[in-house]
Amino acid sequence: MYSEVAKHTAGASKNLWGLSSKFFWSFKWHYFVLMLSDYGRSAMVRKYDAVTTDRAYTPQFSGLLGPLGTFVDRIIWNYPLHQALRERVQNVSDILAELIEKNGKEIRILSAPCGLIWDLILTKEKLERQGITLSRVHFYGLDLDFNGDVLPEARSRAEANGLQIGLVRDNIFNIRRHYKMEFEVVNCIGLISWMELSEVEALVKYISREILTRDGYLVIDNFSRHEHSSIGDDLEIYTRYFDPAELKQLFERCGLKVIEERTSSQGINTVYVLRRAKT
């Protein structure tokens, strides 16, 4: 197992049996219904890693006790949070495709964390529909992949979808071990929700100063509390919800300015496109 602890598991101390005991003795027995769902158990065990998040993207339902578990799985798939995840991946792929089209020349895109590269596959498909030459687009991915099963699956999906991409397993702060170049676009979706505000500032400064080209773009996102946020707390999924105004001030301190933002239909997720502020 990889030596570094994944951010999305920070603070979690109980496995599935430990959570079951906690729910039983605290009389939160409704969580045993969620355990019938494969999606629900994935969230309890893996938290919102790339594998759990990926379940939101396709309507494939399964669970324990046959139709009952499948029914519960469908309900969880339709949670507003999971609808926001589906909207987010569409927003991100739209943004990446637009930035690539706008660039008009050789472009390097780093996705970190890259997860199971669903957004990059969608981006490729959108570029192909627009007739944009992919030979000038160079995709790179980096992921901590704590359990060691994400990047092998990402490579398999890339091959199946004809996506040329370099993939490495590491912390984003170690990127210079693998890539010496700068990137025109850094896609950093799904990371800061697991970080403290001071860590977010360190991350954005690092990306701005060490990874982005002078006129490069950073794509990053933030979540707002929603009707199921308390479930995350009970499952030891400790999401950070940042005040948008405070987050924008942080970006400005790091020398970046929000040039566009796209928010999901129920206001749960916002994707920001940042660029270095002109002086």
N, C-alpha and C positions, 0 to 999 in steps of 0.2 A: 504494500500500500504506500502511496506517496507520502512523503515525510511532512509536508505542510498541511495544516488544517484548513479545510475549505470554509470560506466566510459564511456560507449559508447554514452551516452546522454549528457555528459558534454559540456557545451557551446551552446547547442541547445536551442533556445528561442521561436521558432515558431511552431505551430501546422500545420496541413495540410492546413487550411484556411489561416493562416499567410504566409506560403510558397507560396500559390497560389497568394496572393496579391503581394508578392515580385516579383514573376516571371512575373506577368502582368505588373507592373509598371516599371520593368527593361527590358521589351521587350524580355524576355526569354520564349517565348510562346511555344517552343518545349517541355518544361517540362509538358505541359498539355497533350501531347500525352503519356508520360510515366505514367501519372495518370490513363490511361485506363488499365494498367497492375496491377494485384493484387500484383505482386512482387514489382513493382515500388512504389505503395502506401505503402506497408509494409516498404520499405526502408525509405520513407519520414516520416512515422509516428513513427515507432519503431526503426529507424536507424538499424545498423547491430547487433541486439540482436540475441539470439539463434533461435528465430522463423524465422526471416528474413534470417539468414544464412542457416537454414535448407532447405529453398526453393531451394537452389542451388543443392541439392543432388539428387532430383528426378524430372524427366521430366513430371511434371504435370502442365499444363498451363491453366490459367483462367484470366478473366478480364471483364471489362465493355463493353457494346455494342456488345456482342456475339463474332463472329469470329475476329472482329477488335481488341478487347482487348486481346483475346487469342494470336493473331499474335504478338502484341507488347510484351506480356508476354514472348513468345518464344525468341524474339530478346534479351530481357534483360537477360533471363536465359543463353544465349550463350555469354554474355559479357566475355572478357578475365578474369576479376576478378572472375567471378563465376566459370569459368573453373578452375582457380587456387584454389578456395575453394574445388572443387571436388577432385583435385589432392592432396591437403593438407590432406584431411580426409583419403585418401588412404595411403599417406606417413606415417601419424601418426599411423594408425592401423597396417601397416607393421612393423613399428619400435617397437610398443608395443608388437606385437606377437613375434618378434625376441628377444626382451629383456626377455620376459617370457620364451621362449624356452632356451635361453642361461643360465638363472638363474638356472633352473633345480630343484628348491625346493620351499618351501612356499614363496610367494611373495605378497606384498601389493602394490596396484596401486591407487594413488589418482589423480583424474581428477578435476582440479579447474582452471577456471570455467568448469563445466561439460556440461552445456547446455542440449541439448536433447539427449546426450550420443550416437550419431551416430557412433563416432569413437570407442567406447567401444563395441558396438554391432558388428561392423565389426571385431574388434579384436577377440571377442568370436567366431565368425563364422570361422575365419582363423585358430584359435587354434583347433577347432573341426575338420576341414578338415585335419589338421596335426596329429590328434590323440593325442593331448596333454591333459593330465588330468586337468580338470578345478577345481578340488577340492582343489588344492594347490594355486589357484589364487584368491585373495580377492580384489574386486573392491570397491572403495569408490568415492563418488562424492560430490562436494560442489559448490553451485552457489548462487550468490546474488539474482537472480530471482526477479528483481525489481517489475515487474507487477504481480507476483504470479501465473503465468500460465505455467511456464517452468517445474518446478520440478514435478507437478502432471502429466504432459504429459510424462516426463522422466520415472516416476515410471510405468506408463501404458505401455510404450514401453519396459521397462525392463521385466515386467511380461509377455508381449506378446512374447518376444524373449528368455525367460528362463534365463535371466541374473540376477544373484544374486549380488545386489549392495546396499550399504548403502548411502543414499542421505540426505544431510542437507542443510538448507538455511542460508547462512551467508557470511561474508567477509572472504577471505582466511587468513587474519591476525588474525582472531578469531578462527582458527581451533582447538586450544587447548581447547576450550569450548566443543568440540564434540569428538575429537580423541586424545588420549594420546600417541599413538604409533608413531614410525617413519615409513617412507614409502621407499620401494626400488625404486619406480618410481613415480615421480610427473609429470603429464601431464598438462602443463599450456598453452595450445593453445588458441589463440584468446583473449589475455588479454593485452599484452604490447603495442599493437597498439593504445590503448586509454590512455596511460600513458606518463608522461614526463620522460625524461631520469633519473632524480634523483629518481623518483618513481620506475622505473624499477630496479635501483640498490638496493633500499631498499627491493623490493620484492625478488630479486634473493638472496640477503644476508639472508633474513629471511628463505627462502626455504632451502638454503644450510645449515644454522646453526641450524634451529629449526625443520625441517620436514623430510629432507632426512636422510637415513641411511648413515653410513660412506662411503660405496661403492655404494651409490644410484645414480640414473640418473634423470636429469631434461630434459624434452622435452618442447621446447619453440619455438615460431616462430616470423618472422618479414616480413613485406611487403615492396615492392619497389613501387615507383610511376609508374603509368601506364596511358594508354590513356583516362581512365575515372575518373582519380583522381579529376579532376576539378568538375565533377558532385557531388562527395562527398562533396566538399567545398560548393557548391551551396545548397545542401540539409542539411547543418549543420551537416555533419558527419565528424568530425575532426580527421581523422586518422593520427597517427604519423608514419613517415617513417624514420627508423634509418639507419645511415651509417653502413654497416656490420663490417668494421674494428673497428669502435668506439664501437660497440656492443660487439664484441669479447674482446676488452680491458676491458670493463665493467665486463664481465663474469669472466675474470682472476682476476680482483680486488676483486671479490667476492669468489675467491678460486675455481672456476670451469673452466674447459677447454672443448672446443668443440672437441668431438671425431668423430662426423659425422654431415653432413648437406645434406639435400635433397631439391633441388630447383624445383619448378614447371616448366613446359616446356617453358613458356614464361617469366620466371624470376621474376614473380610477388611475389611469396611467397617462403620463405626458412624456413624449419624446422631444428632446431638445437638439437642435442643430447649432453648434457653436463654431465661431471662427475668431481668429486673433483680432482684437480690437485695433483699429487704425489710430495711430498717434500723430 
